Amino acid sequence: MKKKKEPIPTVKPVRSAFEVVSENRKAYFDYFIHDKYEAGISLLGHEVKSIRERRINLKDSYVRIFKEEAFLLNCHISPYTRIQGHEELEPTRTRKLLLKRAEINRLMGQVGRKGVTIVPLRMYFKKGFVKVEIGIGEGKKQYDKRASIKLRIHTRETHAAIKKATRQ
């Protein structure tokens, strides 16, 4: 008897539930990051399309709290070019962050100290929604930055030496 061939199941490409769009690596260099929070962000439709195309810059952006609401300032989202007839908005306009009241109160308490600020660390899509990971950062001094550079160079050289030793 011949065996029947079973059909090969077709697999659709699954979109990741967690797709990082932009990362602020400079924040890790300039600040000691203590706590991290996930916040939603209030955007317009064409801004979401621009973010999907990864036309965003978090480098010089920061978070401020006004009247018990959190806002993302100086975040550059380039205008979406493939649509006509929509209102051109300023690319670095202030955008509201969506956080719970308890989280905002906790942030307000921690930012009251000297040298502490809130910075966005990365922006990503989670289940179709744009999320921003924000962190409470304490500013590094110049010697701390030098120590970070030395540590990075040391780990890079160590990994290179281990890789070279395992090849032979």
C-alpha positions as CSV (number, residue, x, y, z in Angstrom):
1,M,0.0,0.0,0.0
2,K,1.1,3.5,-0.8
3,K,1.2,6.0,2.0
4,K,-0.6,9.2,1.4
5,K,1.6,12.2,1.5
6,E,0.4,14.7,4.1
7,P,0.2,18.2,3.0
8,I,2.9,20.6,4.1
9,P,1.3,23.2,6.4
10,T,1.8,26.7,5.2
11,V,3.0,29.0,7.8
12,K,2.2,32.7,7.6
13,P,5.1,35.0,8.5
14,V,4.2,36.0,12.1
15,R,4.8,39.6,13.0
16,S,6.6,39.9,16.3
17,A,4.5,41.2,19.1
18,F,7.4,43.3,20.2
19,E,9.0,45.3,17.4
20,V,11.6,47.9,18.4
21,V,11.5,50.9,16.1
22,S,14.0,53.3,17.7
23,E,16.5,53.1,20.5
24,N,18.2,55.9,22.4
25,R,21.7,54.5,23.1
26,K,23.0,57.9,24.0
27,A,20.8,57.9,27.1
28,Y,22.7,54.9,28.5
29,F,26.0,56.7,27.9
30,D,24.8,60.0,29.5
31,Y,22.8,58.7,32.4
32,F,22.7,56.0,35.0
33,I,19.2,54.4,34.4
34,H,17.5,53.4,37.6
35,D,13.8,52.6,36.9
36,K,12.1,51.8,33.6
37,Y,8.4,52.3,32.8
38,E,6.3,51.5,29.7
39,A,4.1,54.3,28.5
40,G,1.6,54.6,25.6
41,I,1.8,57.7,23.5
42,S,-0.8,59.9,21.9
43,L,-0.1,60.2,18.2
44,L,-1.9,61.1,15.0
45,G,-2.4,58.5,12.2
46,H,0.3,59.8,9.8
47,E,2.8,59.9,12.7
48,V,2.2,56.2,13.3
49,K,2.9,55.5,9.6
50,S,6.2,57.5,9.9
51,I,7.2,55.5,13.0
52,R,6.5,52.2,11.1
53,E,9.0,53.5,8.5
54,R,11.4,54.2,11.3
55,R,11.6,57.9,10.6
56,I,12.0,58.9,14.3
57,N,14.8,60.3,16.4
58,L,14.8,60.0,20.3
59,K,18.3,61.3,20.7
60,D,17.7,64.7,22.3
61,S,14.2,64.1,23.7
62,Y,13.1,64.1,27.3
63,V,10.0,63.8,29.4
64,R,8.5,66.5,31.6
65,I,5.5,66.4,33.9
66,F,3.0,69.3,33.7
67,K,-0.2,69.5,35.8
68,E,0.1,65.8,36.7
69,E,0.4,64.7,33.1
70,A,3.6,63.4,31.3
71,F,4.7,64.8,28.0
72,L,7.4,63.8,25.6
73,L,9.3,66.8,24.3
74,N,11.7,67.3,21.4
75,C,11.1,63.9,19.9
76,H,11.5,64.2,16.1
77,I,9.0,62.3,14.0
78,S,9.5,63.1,10.3
79,P,6.3,63.9,8.4
80,Y,4.7,61.1,6.4
81,T,5.5,61.9,2.7
82,R,3.1,59.6,0.9
83,I,-0.1,61.4,1.8
84,Q,-1.3,64.7,0.5
85,G,-3.9,67.1,2.0
86,H,-3.1,66.5,5.7
87,E,-2.1,69.3,8.0
88,E,1.6,69.6,8.3
89,L,2.5,69.6,12.0
90,E,5.8,70.4,13.6
91,P,8.0,67.3,13.7
92,T,9.2,68.0,17.3
93,R,5.8,68.9,18.8
94,T,4.9,67.9,22.3
95,R,3.2,64.5,22.7
96,K,1.3,63.2,25.7
97,L,2.4,60.0,27.4
98,L,-0.2,57.7,28.7
99,L,0.7,56.5,32.2
100,K,-1.3,55.4,35.2
101,R,-1.8,58.0,38.0
102,A,0.4,56.0,40.5
103,E,3.2,55.8,38.0
104,I,3.1,59.6,37.3
105,N,3.1,60.3,41.1
106,R,6.1,58.0,41.5
107,L,7.9,59.8,38.7
108,M,7.1,63.2,40.2
109,G,8.6,62.1,43.5
110,Q,11.8,60.8,42.0
111,V,12.4,63.7,39.6
112,G,12.3,66.2,42.4
113,R,15.8,65.3,43.4
114,K,18.8,67.2,41.9
115,G,20.4,65.8,38.8
116,V,17.6,63.3,38.0
117,T,15.6,63.4,34.8
118,I,13.2,61.2,32.7
119,V,14.5,60.1,29.3
120,P,12.9,57.9,26.6
121,L,15.0,54.8,26.1
122,R,13.3,53.2,23.1
123,M,10.1,53.2,21.1
124,Y,8.4,50.0,19.9
125,F,5.2,48.4,18.7
126,K,3.5,46.1,21.1
127,K,0.4,44.3,19.8
128,G,-0.1,47.1,17.2
129,F,0.2,50.0,19.7
130,V,3.2,52.4,19.9
131,K,4.9,52.2,23.3
132,V,7.7,54.3,24.7
133,E,10.0,52.9,27.4
134,I,11.1,55.7,29.7
135,G,13.7,55.6,32.4
136,I,14.7,57.7,35.3
137,G,18.2,58.7,34.7
138,E,20.8,60.3,36.9
139,G,23.4,62.3,35.0
140,K,26.9,60.9,34.7
141,K,30.0,63.0,35.4
142,Q,32.8,63.1,32.8
143,Y,34.9,60.6,34.7
144,D,31.9,58.2,34.8
145,K,31.7,58.4,31.0
146,R,35.4,57.7,30.6
147,A,34.9,54.6,32.8
148,S,32.1,53.5,30.6
149,I,34.3,53.8,27.5
150,K,37.1,51.9,29.1
151,L,34.7,49.1,30.2
152,R,33.3,48.9,26.7
153,I,36.8,48.7,25.1
154,H,37.8,46.1,27.6
155,T,34.8,43.8,27.0
156,R,35.2,44.2,23.2
157,E,38.9,43.1,23.4
158,T,38.1,40.3,25.8
159,H,35.4,38.9,23.5
160,A,37.8,39.2,20.5
161,A,40.5,37.3,22.4
162,I,38.1,34.5,23.4
163,K,36.9,34.3,19.8
164,K,40.4,34.1,18.5
165,A,41.4,31.4,21.0
166,T,38.4,29.2,20.2
167,R,39.1,29.4,16.5
168,Q,42.5,27.7,16.7
